[in-house]
Amino acid sequence: MEVDQPEPADTQPEDISESKVEDCKMESTETEERSTELKTEIKEEEAQP
């Protein structure tokens, strides 16, 4: 059974939390952009006869 290696002890805890927050912000932004693209695609399909 494999165990994920813990973060190196010399990494500052605040750095880890900040990078995780940044990742979350990036992911939510990408998700919003993708949902906007999907909405645009759906509108274009509906506009076609």
mmCIF entry with sequence, helices, sheets and N, C-alpha, C, O atoms, coordinates in Angstrom:
data_MODEL
# 
_entry.id   MODEL 
# 
_entity.id                         1 
_entity.type                       polymer 
_entity.pdbx_number_of_molecules   1 
# 
_entity_poly.entity_id                      1 
_entity_poly.type                           'polypeptide(L)' 
_entity_poly.nstd_linkage                   no 
_entity_poly.nstd_monomer                   no 
_entity_poly.pdbx_seq_one_letter_code       MEVDQPEPADTQPEDISESKVEDCKMESTETEERSTELKTEIKEEEAQP 
_entity_poly.pdbx_seq_one_letter_code_can   MEVDQPEPADTQPEDISESKVEDCKMESTETEERSTELKTEIKEEEAQP 
_entity_poly.pdbx_strand_id                 A 
# 
loop_
_entity_poly_seq.entity_id 
_entity_poly_seq.num 
_entity_poly_seq.mon_id 
_entity_poly_seq.hetero 
1 1  MET n 
1 2  GLU n 
1 3  VAL n 
1 4  ASP n 
1 5  GLN n 
1 6  PRO n 
1 7  GLU n 
1 8  PRO n 
1 9  ALA n 
1 10 ASP n 
1 11 THR n 
1 12 GLN n 
1 13 PRO n 
1 14 GLU n 
1 15 ASP n 
1 16 ILE n 
1 17 SER n 
1 18 GLU n 
1 19 SER n 
1 20 LYS n 
1 21 VAL n 
1 22 GLU n 
1 23 ASP n 
1 24 CYS n 
1 25 LYS n 
1 26 MET n 
1 27 GLU n 
1 28 SER n 
1 29 THR n 
1 30 GLU n 
1 31 THR n 
1 32 GLU n 
1 33 GLU n 
1 34 ARG n 
1 35 SER n 
1 36 THR n 
1 37 GLU n 
1 38 LEU n 
1 39 LYS n 
1 40 THR n 
1 41 GLU n 
1 42 ILE n 
1 43 LYS n 
1 44 GLU n 
1 45 GLU n 
1 46 GLU n 
1 47 ALA n 
1 48 GLN n 
1 49 PRO n 
# 
_struct_asym.id          A 
_struct_asym.entity_id   1 
# 
_struct_conf.conf_type_id            HELX_P 
_struct_conf.id                      HELX_P1 
_struct_conf.pdbx_PDB_helix_id       AA1 
_struct_conf.beg_label_comp_id       PRO 
_struct_conf.beg_label_asym_id       A 
_struct_conf.beg_label_seq_id        13 
_struct_conf.pdbx_beg_PDB_ins_code   ? 
_struct_conf.end_label_comp_id       ALA 
_struct_conf.end_label_asym_id       A 
_struct_conf.end_label_seq_id        47 
_struct_conf.pdbx_end_PDB_ins_code   ? 
_struct_conf.beg_auth_comp_id        PRO 
_struct_conf.beg_auth_asym_id        A 
_struct_conf.beg_auth_seq_id         13 
_struct_conf.end_auth_comp_id        ALA 
_struct_conf.end_auth_asym_id        A 
_struct_conf.end_auth_seq_id         47 
_struct_conf.pdbx_PDB_helix_class    1 
_struct_conf.details                 ? 
_struct_conf.pdbx_PDB_helix_length   35 
# 
_struct_conf_type.id          HELX_P 
_struct_conf_type.criteria    ? 
_struct_conf_type.reference   ? 
# 
loop_
_atom_site.group_PDB 
_atom_site.id 
_atom_site.type_symbol 
_atom_site.label_atom_id 
_atom_site.label_alt_id 
_atom_site.label_comp_id 
_atom_site.label_asym_id 
_atom_site.label_entity_id 
_atom_site.label_seq_id 
_atom_site.pdbx_PDB_ins_code 
_atom_site.Cartn_x 
_atom_site.Cartn_y 
_atom_site.Cartn_z 
_atom_site.occupancy 
_atom_site.B_iso_or_equiv 
_atom_site.pdbx_formal_charge 
_atom_site.auth_seq_id 
_atom_site.auth_comp_id 
_atom_site.auth_asym_id 
_atom_site.auth_atom_id 
_atom_site.pdbx_PDB_model_num 
ATOM 1   N N  . MET A 1 1  ? 0.847   -1.196 0.000   1.00 0.00 ? 1  MET A N  1 
ATOM 2   C CA . MET A 1 1  ? 0.000   0.000  0.000   1.00 0.00 ? 1  MET A CA 1 
ATOM 3   C C  . MET A 1 1  ? 0.884   1.250  0.000   1.00 0.00 ? 1  MET A C  1 
ATOM 4   O O  . MET A 1 1  ? 1.718   1.429  0.888   1.00 0.00 ? 1  MET A O  1 
ATOM 5   N N  . GLU A 1 2  ? 0.695   2.108  -1.001  1.00 0.00 ? 2  GLU A N  1 
ATOM 6   C CA . GLU A 1 2  ? 1.537   3.292  -1.092  1.00 0.00 ? 2  GLU A CA 1 
ATOM 7   C C  . GLU A 1 2  ? 0.962   4.431  -0.261  1.00 0.00 ? 2  GLU A C  1 
ATOM 8   O O  . GLU A 1 2  ? -0.252  4.612  -0.162  1.00 0.00 ? 2  GLU A O  1 
ATOM 9   N N  . VAL A 1 3  ? 1.873   5.188  0.331   1.00 0.00 ? 3  VAL A N  1 
ATOM 10  C CA . VAL A 1 3  ? 1.459   6.344  1.126   1.00 0.00 ? 3  VAL A CA 1 
ATOM 11  C C  . VAL A 1 3  ? 2.030   7.588  0.470   1.00 0.00 ? 3  VAL A C  1 
ATOM 12  O O  . VAL A 1 3  ? 3.210   7.620  0.119   1.00 0.00 ? 3  VAL A O  1 
ATOM 13  N N  . ASP A 1 4  ? 1.199   8.619  0.300   1.00 0.00 ? 4  ASP A N  1 
ATOM 14  C CA . ASP A 1 4  ? 1.702   9.863  -0.287  1.00 0.00 ? 4  ASP A CA 1 
ATOM 15  C C  . ASP A 1 4  ? 2.794   10.441 0.604   1.00 0.00 ? 4  ASP A C  1 
ATOM 16  O O  . ASP A 1 4  ? 2.664   10.471 1.827   1.00 0.00 ? 4  ASP A O  1 
ATOM 17  N N  . GLN A 1 5  ? 3.854   10.893 -0.019  1.00 0.00 ? 5  GLN A N  1 
ATOM 18  C CA . GLN A 1 5  ? 4.951   11.474 0.754   1.00 0.00 ? 5  GLN A CA 1 
ATOM 19  C C  . GLN A 1 5  ? 4.505   12.822 1.313   1.00 0.00 ? 5  GLN A C  1 
ATOM 20  O O  . GLN A 1 5  ? 3.927   13.636 0.593   1.00 0.00 ? 5  GLN A O  1 
ATOM 21  N N  . PRO A 1 6  ? 4.774   13.056 2.593   1.00 0.00 ? 6  PRO A N  1 
ATOM 22  C CA . PRO A 1 6  ? 4.414   14.364 3.167   1.00 0.00 ? 6  PRO A CA 1 
ATOM 23  C C  . PRO A 1 6  ? 5.285   15.465 2.582   1.00 0.00 ? 6  PRO A C  1 
ATOM 24  O O  . PRO A 1 6  ? 6.344   15.200 2.012   1.00 0.00 ? 6  PRO A O  1 
ATOM 25  N N  . GLU A 1 7  ? 4.827   16.699 2.729   1.00 0.00 ? 7  GLU A N  1 
ATOM 26  C CA . GLU A 1 7  ? 5.610   17.829 2.231   1.00 0.00 ? 7  GLU A CA 1 
ATOM 27  C C  . GLU A 1 7  ? 6.939   17.891 2.979   1.00 0.00 ? 7  GLU A C  1 
ATOM 28  O O  . GLU A 1 7  ? 6.989   17.522 4.152   1.00 0.00 ? 7  GLU A O  1 
ATOM 29  N N  . PRO A 1 8  ? 8.012   18.345 2.340   1.00 0.00 ? 8  PRO A N  1 
ATOM 30  C CA . PRO A 1 8  ? 9.299   18.492 3.038   1.00 0.00 ? 8  PRO A CA 1 
ATOM 31  C C  . PRO A 1 8  ? 9.142   19.392 4.258   1.00 0.00 ? 8  PRO A C  1 
ATOM 32  O O  . PRO A 1 8  ? 8.377   20.356 4.239   1.00 0.00 ? 8  PRO A O  1 
ATOM 33  N N  . ALA A 1 9  ? 9.875   19.065 5.317   1.00 0.00 ? 9  ALA A N  1 
ATOM 34  C CA . ALA A 1 9  ? 9.731   19.803 6.573   1.00 0.00 ? 9  ALA A CA 1 
ATOM 35  C C  . ALA A 1 9  ? 10.168  21.255 6.423   1.00 0.00 ? 9  ALA A C  1 
ATOM 36  O O  . ALA A 1 9  ? 9.719   22.121 7.174   1.00 0.00 ? 9  ALA A O  1 
ATOM 37  N N  . ASP A 1 10 ? 11.053  21.527 5.442   1.00 0.00 ? 10 ASP A N  1 
ATOM 38  C CA . ASP A 1 10 ? 11.548  22.898 5.305   1.00 0.00 ? 10 ASP A CA 1 
ATOM 39  C C  . ASP A 1 10 ? 10.564  23.798 4.552   1.00 0.00 ? 10 ASP A C  1 
ATOM 40  O O  . ASP A 1 10 ? 10.815  24.995 4.413   1.00 0.00 ? 10 ASP A O  1 
ATOM 41  N N  . THR A 1 11 ? 9.461   23.250 4.070   1.00 0.00 ? 11 THR A N  1 
ATOM 42  C CA . THR A 1 11 ? 8.462   24.076 3.389   1.00 0.00 ? 11 THR A CA 1 
ATOM 43  C C  . THR A 1 11 ? 7.611   24.789 4.442   1.00 0.00 ? 11 THR A C  1 
ATOM 44  O O  . THR A 1 11 ? 7.109   24.160 5.373   1.00 0.00 ? 11 THR A O  1 
ATOM 45  N N  . GLN A 1 12 ? 7.457   26.088 4.289   1.00 0.00 ? 12 GLN A N  1 
ATOM 46  C CA . GLN A 1 12 ? 6.693   26.857 5.272   1.00 0.00 ? 12 GLN A CA 1 
ATOM 47  C C  . GLN A 1 12 ? 5.202   26.562 5.113   1.00 0.00 ? 12 GLN A C  1 
ATOM 48  O O  . GLN A 1 12 ? 4.698   26.530 3.990   1.00 0.00 ? 12 GLN A O  1 
ATOM 49  N N  . PRO A 1 13 ? 4.489   26.345 6.224   1.00 0.00 ? 13 PRO A N  1 
ATOM 50  C CA . PRO A 1 13 ? 3.049   26.038 6.140   1.00 0.00 ? 13 PRO A CA 1 
ATOM 51  C C  . PRO A 1 13 ? 2.261   27.105 5.391   1.00 0.00 ? 13 PRO A C  1 
ATOM 52  O O  . PRO A 1 13 ? 1.353   26.775 4.628   1.00 0.00 ? 13 PRO A O  1 
ATOM 53  N N  . GLU A 1 14 ? 2.595   28.384 5.595   1.00 0.00 ? 14 GLU A N  1 
ATOM 54  C CA . GLU A 1 14 ? 1.829   29.430 4.912   1.00 0.00 ? 14 GLU A CA 1 
ATOM 55  C C  . GLU A 1 14 ? 2.026   29.351 3.399   1.00 0.00 ? 14 GLU A C  1 
ATOM 56  O O  . GLU A 1 14 ? 1.117   29.680 2.638   1.00 0.00 ? 14 GLU A O  1 
ATOM 57  N N  . ASP A 1 15 ? 3.217   28.914 2.959   1.00 0.00 ? 15 ASP A N  1 
ATOM 58  C CA . ASP A 1 15 ? 3.447   28.767 1.524   1.00 0.00 ? 15 ASP A CA 1 
ATOM 59  C C  . ASP A 1 15 ? 2.523   27.693 0.957   1.00 0.00 ? 15 ASP A C  1 
ATOM 60  O O  . ASP A 1 15 ? 1.951   27.859 -0.121  1.00 0.00 ? 15 ASP A O  1 
ATOM 61  N N  . ILE A 1 16 ? 2.384   26.595 1.690   1.00 0.00 ? 16 ILE A N  1 
ATOM 62  C CA . ILE A 1 16 ? 1.526   25.503 1.223   1.00 0.00 ? 16 ILE A CA 1 
ATOM 63  C C  . ILE A 1 16 ? 0.082   25.997 1.110   1.00 0.00 ? 16 ILE A C  1 
ATOM 64  O O  . ILE A 1 16 ? -0.571  25.786 0.088   1.00 0.00 ? 16 ILE A O  1 
ATOM 65  N N  . SER A 1 17 ? -0.412  26.653 2.157   1.00 0.00 ? 17 SER A N  1 
ATOM 66  C CA . SER A 1 17 ? -1.802  27.101 2.131   1.00 0.00 ? 17 SER A CA 1 
ATOM 67  C C  . SER A 1 17 ? -2.024  28.130 1.019   1.00 0.00 ? 17 SER A C  1 
ATOM 68  O O  . SER A 1 17 ? -3.056  28.111 0.349   1.00 0.00 ? 17 SER A O  1 
ATOM 69  N N  . GLU A 1 18 ? -1.062  29.018 0.826   1.00 0.00 ? 18 GLU A N  1 
ATOM 70  C CA . GLU A 1 18 ? -1.215  30.026 -0.231  1.00 0.00 ? 18 GLU A CA 1 
ATOM 71  C C  . GLU A 1 18 ? -1.267  29.370 -1.601  1.00 0.00 ? 18 GLU A C  1 
ATOM 72  O O  . GLU A 1 18 ? -2.086  29.740 -2.441  1.00 0.00 ? 18 GLU A O  1 
ATOM 73  N N  . SER A 1 19 ? -0.388  28.391 -1.828  1.00 0.00 ? 19 SER A N  1 
ATOM 74  C CA . SER A 1 19 ? -0.375  27.745 -3.143  1.00 0.00 ? 19 SER A CA 1 
ATOM 75  C C  . SER A 1 19 ? -1.682  26.992 -3.360  1.00 0.00 ? 19 SER A C  1 
ATOM 76  O O  . SER A 1 19 ? -2.191  26.953 -4.481  1.00 0.00 ? 19 SER A O  1 
ATOM 77  N N  . LYS A 1 20 ? -2.237  26.391 -2.299  1.00 0.00 ? 20 LYS A N  1 
ATOM 78  C CA . LYS A 1 20 ? -3.512  25.687 -2.444  1.00 0.00 ? 20 LYS A CA 1 
ATOM 79  C C  . LYS A 1 20 ? -4.629  26.685 -2.747  1.00 0.00 ? 20 LYS A C  1 
ATOM 80  O O  . LYS A 1 20 ? -5.509  26.402 -3.559  1.00 0.00 ? 20 LYS A O  1 
ATOM 81  N N  . VAL A 1 21 ? -4.598  27.827 -2.112  1.00 0.00 ? 21 VAL A N  1 
ATOM 82  C CA . VAL A 1 21 ? -5.609  28.856 -2.378  1.00 0.00 ? 21 VAL A CA 1 
ATOM 83  C C  . VAL A 1 21 ? -5.492  29.310 -3.826  1.00 0.00 ? 21 VAL A C  1 
ATOM 84  O O  . VAL A 1 21 ? -6.503  29.469 -4.510  1.00 0.00 ? 21 VAL A O  1 
ATOM 85  N N  . GLU A 1 22 ? -4.270  29.519 -4.296  1.00 0.00 ? 22 GLU A N  1 
ATOM 86  C CA . GLU A 1 22 ? -4.064  29.930 -5.688  1.00 0.00 ? 22 GLU A CA 1 
ATOM 87  C C  . GLU A 1 22 ? -4.617  28.865 -6.627  1.00 0.00 ? 22 GLU A C  1 
ATOM 88  O O  . GLU A 1 22 ? -5.285  29.183 -7.610  1.00 0.00 ? 22 GLU A O  1 
ATOM 89  N N  . ASP A 1 23 ? -4.336  27.595 -6.321  1.00 0.00 ? 23 ASP A N  1 
ATOM 90  C CA . ASP A 1 23 ? -4.838  26.513 -7.167  1.00 0.00 ? 23 ASP A CA 1 
ATOM 91  C C  . ASP A 1 23 ? -6.362  26.568 -7.229  1.00 0.00 ? 23 ASP A C  1 
ATOM 92  O O  . ASP A 1 23 ? -6.947  26.420 -8.302  1.00 0.00 ? 23 ASP A O  1 
ATOM 93  N N  . CYS A 1 24 ? -7.001  26.777 -6.089  1.00 0.00 ? 24 CYS A N  1 
ATOM 94  C CA . CYS A 1 24 ? -8.467  26.830 -6.056  1.00 0.00 ? 24 CYS A CA 1 
ATOM 95  C C  . CYS A 1 24 ? -8.969  27.998 -6.905  1.00 0.00 ? 24 CYS A C  1 
ATOM 96  O O  . CYS A 1 24 ? -9.937  27.855 -7.652  1.00 0.00 ? 24 CYS A O  1 
ATOM 97  N N  . LYS A 1 25 ? -8.315  29.142 -6.793  1.00 0.00 ? 25 LYS A N  1 
ATOM 98  C CA . LYS A 1 25 ? -8.724  30.303 -7.589  1.00 0.00 ? 25 LYS A CA 1 
ATOM 99  C C  . LYS A 1 25 ? -8.577  29.995 -9.075  1.00 0.00 ? 25 LYS A C  1 
ATOM 100 O O  . LYS A 1 25 ? -9.468  30.295 -9.869  1.00 0.00 ? 25 LYS A O  1 
ATOM 101 N N  . MET A 1 26 ? -7.455  29.397 -9.446  1.00 0.00 ? 26 MET A N  1 
ATOM 102 C CA . MET A 1 26 ? -7.224  29.056 -10.850 1.00 0.00 ? 26 MET A CA 1 
ATOM 103 C C  . MET A 1 26 ? -8.304  28.102 -11.340 1.00 0.00 ? 26 MET A C  1 
ATOM 104 O O  . MET A 1 26 ? -8.877  28.301 -12.411 1.00 0.00 ? 26 MET A O  1 
ATOM 105 N N  . GLU A 1 27 ? -8.583  27.054 -10.544 1.00 0.00 ? 27 GLU A N  1 
ATOM 106 C CA . GLU A 1 27 ? -9.569  26.059 -10.960 1.00 0.00 ? 27 GLU A CA 1 
ATOM 107 C C  . GLU A 1 27 ? -10.946 26.695 -11.132 1.00 0.00 ? 27 GLU A C  1 
ATOM 108 O O  . GLU A 1 27 ? -11.634 26.416 -12.114 1.00 0.00 ? 27 GLU A O  1 
ATOM 109 N N  . SER A 1 28 ? -11.356 27.544 -10.195 1.00 0.00 ? 28 SER A N  1 
ATOM 110 C CA . SER A 1 28 ? -12.685 28.151 -10.302 1.00 0.00 ? 28 SER A CA 1 
ATOM 111 C C  . SER A 1 28 ? -12.748 29.077 -11.518 1.00 0.00 ? 28 SER A C  1 
ATOM 112 O O  . SER A 1 28 ? -13.777 29.149 -12.190 1.00 0.00 ? 28 SER A O  1 
ATOM 113 N N  . THR A 1 29 ? -11.659 29.780 -11.799 1.00 0.00 ? 29 THR A N  1 
ATOM 114 C CA . THR A 1 29 ? -11.642 30.666 -12.972 1.00 0.00 ? 29 THR A CA 1 
ATOM 115 C C  . THR A 1 29 ? -11.761 29.841 -14.241 1.00 0.00 ? 29 THR A C  1 
ATOM 116 O O  . THR A 1 29 ? -12.518 30.192 -15.146 1.00 0.00 ? 29 THR A O  1 
ATOM 117 N N  . GLU A 1 30 ? -11.005 28.735 -14.311 1.00 0.00 ? 30 GLU A N  1 
ATOM 118 C CA . GLU A 1 30 ? -11.064 27.885 -15.500 1.00 0.00 ? 30 GLU A CA 1 
ATOM 119 C C  . GLU A 1 30 ? -12.466 27.302 -15.659 1.00 0.00 ? 30 GLU A C  1 
ATOM 120 O O  . GLU A 1 30 ? -12.981 27.218 -16.773 1.00 0.00 ? 30 GLU A O  1 
ATOM 121 N N  . THR A 1 31 ? -13.079 26.904 -14.558 1.00 0.00 ? 31 THR A N  1 
ATOM 122 C CA . THR A 1 31 ? -14.420 26.327 -14.617 1.00 0.00 ? 31 THR A CA 1 
ATOM 123 C C  . THR A 1 31 ? -15.416 27.372 -15.114 1.00 0.00 ? 31 THR A C  1 
ATOM 124 O O  . THR A 1 31 ? -16.274 27.067 -15.943 1.00 0.00 ? 31 THR A O  1 
ATOM 125 N N  . GLU A 1 32 ? -15.308 28.600 -14.612 1.00 0.00 ? 32 GLU A N  1 
ATOM 126 C CA . GLU A 1 32 ? -16.218 29.661 -15.058 1.00 0.00 ? 32 GLU A CA 1 
ATOM 127 C C  . GLU A 1 32 ? -16.041 29.925 -16.550 1.00 0.00 ? 32 GLU A C  1 
ATOM 128 O O  . GLU A 1 32 ? -17.019 30.091 -17.278 1.00 0.00 ? 32 GLU A O  1 
ATOM 129 N N  . GLU A 1 33 ? -14.784 29.963 -17.002 1.00 0.00 ? 33 GLU A N  1 
ATOM 130 C CA . GLU A 1 33 ? -14.537 30.208 -18.423 1.00 0.00 ? 33 GLU A CA 1 
ATOM 131 C C  . GLU A 1 33 ? -15.145 29.085 -19.251 1.00 0.00 ? 33 GLU A C  1 
ATOM 132 O O  . GLU A 1 33 ? -15.761 29.339 -20.286 1.00 0.00 ? 33 GLU A O  1 
ATOM 133 N N  . ARG A 1 34 ? -14.976 27.858 -18.807 1.00 0.00 ? 34 ARG A N  1 
ATOM 134 C CA . ARG A 1 34 ? -15.487 26.712 -19.562 1.00 0.00 ? 34 ARG A CA 1 
ATOM 135 C C  . ARG A 1 34 ? -17.016 26.754 -19.598 1.00 0.00 ? 34 ARG A C  1 
ATOM 136 O O  . ARG A 1 34 ? -17.615 26.501 -20.643 1.00 0.00 ? 34 ARG A O  1 
ATOM 137 N N  . SER A 1 35 ? -17.648 27.070 -18.475 1.00 0.00 ? 35 SER A N  1 
ATOM 138 C CA . SER A 1 35 ? -19.111 27.110 -18.468 1.00 0.00 ? 35 SER A CA 1 
ATOM 139 C C  . SER A 1 35 ? -19.608 28.219 -19.394 1.00 0.00 ? 35 SER A C  1 
ATOM 140 O O  . SER A 1 35 ? -20.639 28.061 -20.048 1.00 0.00 ? 35 SER A O  1 
ATOM 141 N N  . THR A 1 36 ? -18.891 29.328 -19.455 1.00 0.00 ? 36 THR A N  1 
ATOM 142 C CA . THR A 1 36 ? -19.268 30.409 -20.371 1.00 0.00 ? 36 THR A CA 1 
ATOM 143 C C  . THR A 1 36 ? -19.147 29.933 -21.810 1.00 0.00 ? 36 THR A C  1 
ATOM 144 O O  . THR A 1 36 ? -20.004 30.232 -22.643 1.00 0.00 ? 36 THR A O  1 
ATOM 145 N N  . GLU A 1 37 ? -18.070 29.184 -22.106 1.00 0.00 ? 37 GLU A N  1 
ATOM 146 C CA . GLU A 1 37 ? -17.894 28.653 -23.463 1.00 0.00 ? 37 GLU A CA 1 
ATOM 147 C C  . GLU A 1 37 ? -19.049 27.715 -23.807 1.00 0.00 ? 37 GLU A C  1 
ATOM 148 O O  . GLU A 1 37 ? -19.593 27.771 -24.910 1.00 0.00 ? 37 GLU A O  1 
ATOM 149 N N  . LEU A 1 38 ? -19.417 26.860 -22.866 1.00 0.00 ? 38 LEU A N  1 
ATOM 150 C CA . LEU A 1 38 ? -20.504 25.911 -23.119 1.00 0.00 ? 38 LEU A CA 1 
ATOM 151 C C  . LEU A 1 38 ? -21.806 26.662 -23.373 1.00 0.00 ? 38 LEU A C  1 
ATOM 152 O O  . LEU A 1 38 ? -22.550 26.311 -24.289 1.00 0.00 ? 38 LEU A O  1 
ATOM 153 N N  . LYS A 1 39 ? -22.091 27.687 -22.577 1.00 0.00 ? 39 LYS A N  1 
ATOM 154 C CA . LYS A 1 39 ? -23.319 28.459 -22.774 1.00 0.00 ? 39 LYS A CA 1 
ATOM 155 C C  . LYS A 1 39 ? -23.323 29.096 -24.159 1.00 0.00 ? 39 LYS A C  1 
ATOM 156 O O  . LYS A 1 39 ? -24.352 29.118 -24.835 1.00 0.00 ? 39 LYS A O  1 
ATOM 157 N N  . THR A 1 40 ? -22.175 29.612 -24.576 1.00 0.00 ? 40 THR A N  1 
ATOM 158 C CA . THR A 1 40 ? -22.080 30.232 -25.904 1.00 0.00 ? 40 THR A CA 1 
ATOM 159 C C  . THR A 1 40 ? -22.340 29.195 -26.982 1.00 0.00 ? 40 THR A C  1 
ATOM 160 O O  . THR A 1 40 ? -23.060 29.457 -27.945 1.00 0.00 ? 40 THR A O  1 
ATOM 161 N N  . GLU A 1 41 ? -21.744 28.000 -26.815 1.00 0.00 ? 41 GLU A N  1 
ATOM 162 C CA . GLU A 1 41 ? -21.942 26.942 -27.808 1.00 0.00 ? 41 GLU A CA 1 
ATOM 163 C C  . GLU A 1 41 ? -23.417 26.558 -27.885 1.00 0.00 ? 41 GLU A C  1 
ATOM 164 O O  . GLU A 1 41 ? -23.950 26.370 -28.979 1.00 0.00 ? 41 GLU A O  1 
ATOM 165 N N  . ILE A 1 42 ? -24.072 26.441 -26.746 1.00 0.00 ? 42 ILE A N  1 
ATOM 166 C CA . ILE A 1 42 ? -25.488 26.061 -26.728 1.00 0.00 ? 42 ILE A CA 1 
ATOM 167 C C  . ILE A 1 42 ? -26.314 27.134 -27.440 1.00 0.00 ? 42 ILE A C  1 
ATOM 168 O O  . ILE A 1 42 ? -27.195 26.807 -28.235 1.00 0.00 ? 42 ILE A O  1 
ATOM 169 N N  . LYS A 1 43 ? -26.039 28.400 -27.165 1.00 0.00 ? 43 LYS A N  1 
ATOM 170 C CA . LYS A 1 43 ? -26.781 29.488 -27.823 1.00 0.00 ? 43 LYS A CA 1 
ATOM 171 C C  . LYS A 1 43 ? -26.586 29.418 -29.334 1.00 0.00 ? 43 LYS A C  1 
ATOM 172 O O  . LYS A 1 43 ? -27.541 29.592 -30.091 1.00 0.00 ? 43 LYS A O  1 
ATOM 173 N N  . GLU A 1 44 ? -25.359 29.166 -29.776 1.00 0.00 ? 44 GLU A N  1 
ATOM 174 C CA . GLU A 1 44 ? -25.088 29.097 -31.211 1.00 0.00 ? 44 GLU A CA 1 
ATOM 175 C C  . GLU A 1 44 ? -25.873 27.944 -31.839 1.00 0.00 ? 44 GLU A C  1 
ATOM 176 O O  . GLU A 1 44 ? -26.417 28.084 -32.934 1.00 0.00 ? 44 GLU A O  1 
ATOM 177 N N  . GLU A 1 45 ? -25.929 26.800 -31.142 1.00 0.00 ? 45 GLU A N  1 
ATOM 178 C CA . GLU A 1 45 ? -26.666 25.655 -31.680 1.00 0.00 ? 45 GLU A CA 1 
ATOM 179 C C  . GLU A 1 45 ? -28.156 25.974 -31.768 1.00 0.00 ? 45 GLU A C  1 
ATOM 180 O O  . GLU A 1 45 ? -28.815 25.612 -32.743 1.00 0.00 ? 45 GLU A O  1 
ATOM 181 N N  . GLU A 1 46 ? -28.689 26.653 -30.749 1.00 0.00 ? 46 GLU A N  1 
ATOM 182 C CA . GLU A 1 46 ? -30.111 26.996 -30.752 1.00 0.00 ? 46 GLU A CA 1 
ATOM 183 C C  . GLU A 1 46 ? -30.412 28.014 -31.856 1.00 0.00 ? 46 GLU A C  1 
ATOM 184 O O  . GLU A 1 46 ? -31.502 28.005 -32.427 1.00 0.00 ? 46 GLU A O  1 
ATOM 185 N N  . ALA A 1 47 ? -29.458 28.879 -32.153 1.00 0.00 ? 47 ALA A N  1 
ATOM 186 C CA . ALA A 1 47 ? -29.676 29.910 -33.165 1.00 0.00 ? 47 ALA A CA 1 
ATOM 187 C C  . ALA A 1 47 ? -29.724 29.315 -34.569 1.00 0.00 ? 47 ALA A C  1 
ATOM 188 O O  . ALA A 1 47 ? -30.330 29.890 -35.473 1.00 0.00 ? 47 ALA A O  1 
ATOM 189 N N  . GLN A 1 48 ? -29.087 28.171 -34.745 1.00 0.00 ? 48 GLN A N  1 
ATOM 190 C CA . GLN A 1 48 ? -29.099 27.552 -36.073 1.00 0.00 ? 48 GLN A CA 1 
ATOM 191 C C  . GLN A 1 48 ? -30.476 26.973 -36.372 1.00 0.00 ? 48 GLN A C  1 
ATOM 192 O O  . GLN A 1 48 ? -31.108 26.410 -35.479 1.00 0.00 ? 48 GLN A O  1 
ATOM 193 N N  . PRO A 1 49 ? -30.954 27.099 -37.605 1.00 0.00 ? 49 PRO A N  1 
ATOM 194 C CA . PRO A 1 49 ? -32.280 26.584 -37.971 1.00 0.00 ? 49 PRO A CA 1 
ATOM 195 C C  . PRO A 1 49 ? -32.298 25.054 -38.004 1.00 0.00 ? 49 PRO A C  1 
ATOM 196 O O  . PRO A 1 49 ? -33.334 24.455 -38.294 1.00 0.00 ? 49 PRO A O  1 
# 
